[in-house]
Amino acid sequence: MSANLLASDQLSNNGSDINLEADVLVIGGGPAGAWAAYNAAVQAVRVILVDKGYCGSSGATASGGTSVWYVANPDQRETAMASREALGGFLAERSWMERVLDRTHANLYELGNWGYPFPSEQQGQPYYRSLQQGAEYMRLMRKQIKKAGVQILDHSPALELLVDKEGAVAGAKGIRRQAGGRWIVRAKAVVIATGGCAFLSKALGCNVLTGDGYLMAAEAGAQMSGMEFSNAYALTPAFASVTKGAFYRWATFTYEDGTVIEGNTDVFR
Ligand SMILES: Cc1cc2nc3c(=O)[nH]c(=O)nc-3n(C[C@H](O)[C@H](O)[C@H](O)COP(=O)(O)OP(=O)(O)OC[C@H]3O[C@@H](n4cnc5c(N)ncnc54)[C@H](O)[C@@H]3O)c2cc1C
């Protein structure tokens, strides 16, 4: 693959090739892409989302679910951030932590309003830390982004980014696996949300996660950051197909000599 100059890249528009324009092109329709598409579309801009599989059932969340870093009480934010900072060797940036907490708070309430079936806490309040019904979550996201006006191209992997004469990313192109032919989208902004690179884990939903977005971004000159922390797989029972980490909440881990490893439940605080 290589990045093409937009000016010299004219796809024919015959057969089942399609040639589209958008304000924002989102590549990847997992939670990151779906939320990006939703937030752009509600600003009344034209948004196209392409997914390699079927947006709503493709990727690591749709087949499993996620636990969420949600801190309900503002007084507990400081403790929560300090705990994460320590876990991360004090390499995290507070401004990003705060942004994540803010967005999570807003998005979870939105999901609740849309009808996501959060489990209940003992006092009957929704338990916002759990999005473990990944299929339900992503089905709902697909419904909402369509409602917001996003055009979805399923089974349409992006193969390369388009760049203009100045080197700025100006869209992408790819293929239509079911309809046949190719697609090209020229866009003022492109969001790459193609997930991780976990296909070798063989975990459910990870077959599509072949690191395409990282490659496309690198080809367009992007600088990567924090990649040295992105190669860890979770523990899993030998017979399981999912390496999700929910069992950390209940399990006790020990060293070979039986000494308990402290702190493994901190990730859920
Ligand atoms: C093995 C594993 C275990 C995990 N365990 C947990 C856990 O216990 N708790 C927790 O909170 N989180 C967990 N996660 C993390 C969570 O699943 C991910 O953070 C989340 O799914 C990431 O969302 P995303 O939208 O970035 O990517 P994904 O949900 O993976 O979605 C990526 C999307 O991009 C599409 N795509 C890929 N390439 C292309 C392309 N070239 N063109 C178009 N579309 C493309 C895919 O089809 C997919 O739909 C785990 C992840 C993995 C891989």
The ligand as a Gaussian input file, in Angstrom:
#p B3LYP/6-31G(d) Opt

LIG

0 1
 C       -8.107000      -9.137000      23.306000
 C       -8.821000      -7.925000      23.850000
 C       -9.342000      -7.925000      25.150000
 C       -9.984000      -6.786000      25.672000
 N      -10.509000      -6.803000      26.962000
 C      -11.165000      -5.701000      27.465000
 C      -11.761000      -5.701000      28.777000
 O      -11.714000      -6.690000      29.497000
 N      -12.358000      -4.548000      29.219000
 C      -12.380000      -3.444000      28.455000
 O      -12.914000      -2.415000      28.856000
 N      -11.869000      -3.450000      27.203000
 C      -11.265000      -4.541000      26.703000
 N      -10.709000      -4.530000      25.442000
 C      -10.697000      -3.289000      24.764000
 C      -11.932000      -2.960000      23.969000
 O      -12.507000      -4.120000      23.382000
 C      -11.422000      -2.023000      22.923000
 O      -10.737000      -0.965000      23.574000
 C      -12.515000      -1.403000      22.066000
 O      -13.257000      -2.363000      21.353000
 C      -11.816000      -0.478000      21.097000
 O      -12.777000       0.154000      20.330000
 P      -12.416000       0.610000      18.878000
 O      -13.614000       1.262000      18.321000
 O      -11.131000       1.375000      18.929000
 O      -12.042000      -0.741000      18.079000
 P      -12.940000      -2.020000      17.723000
 O      -14.107000      -2.158000      18.606000
 O      -12.040000      -3.195000      17.634000
 O      -13.469000      -1.667000      16.264000
 C      -12.597000      -1.490000      15.173000
 C      -13.437000      -1.499000      13.913000
 O      -12.616000      -1.106000      12.811000
 C      -12.929000      -1.919000      11.688000
 N      -11.776000      -1.929000      10.782000
 C      -10.552000      -2.478000      10.956000
 N       -9.774000      -2.266000       9.888000
 C      -10.528000      -1.563000       9.000000
 C      -10.286000      -1.036000       7.691000
 N       -9.110000      -1.180000       7.076000
 N      -11.279000      -0.370000       7.077000
 C      -12.495000      -0.214000       7.679000
 N      -12.773000      -0.681000       8.901000
 C      -11.799000      -1.331000       9.567000
 C      -13.256000      -3.273000      12.299000
 O      -14.040000      -4.061000      11.422000
 C      -13.993000      -2.867000      13.571000
 O      -15.381000      -2.766000      13.359000
 C      -10.091000      -5.647000      24.895000
 C       -9.569000      -5.651000      23.581000
 C       -8.936000      -6.768000      23.058000
 C       -8.361000      -6.740000      21.663000

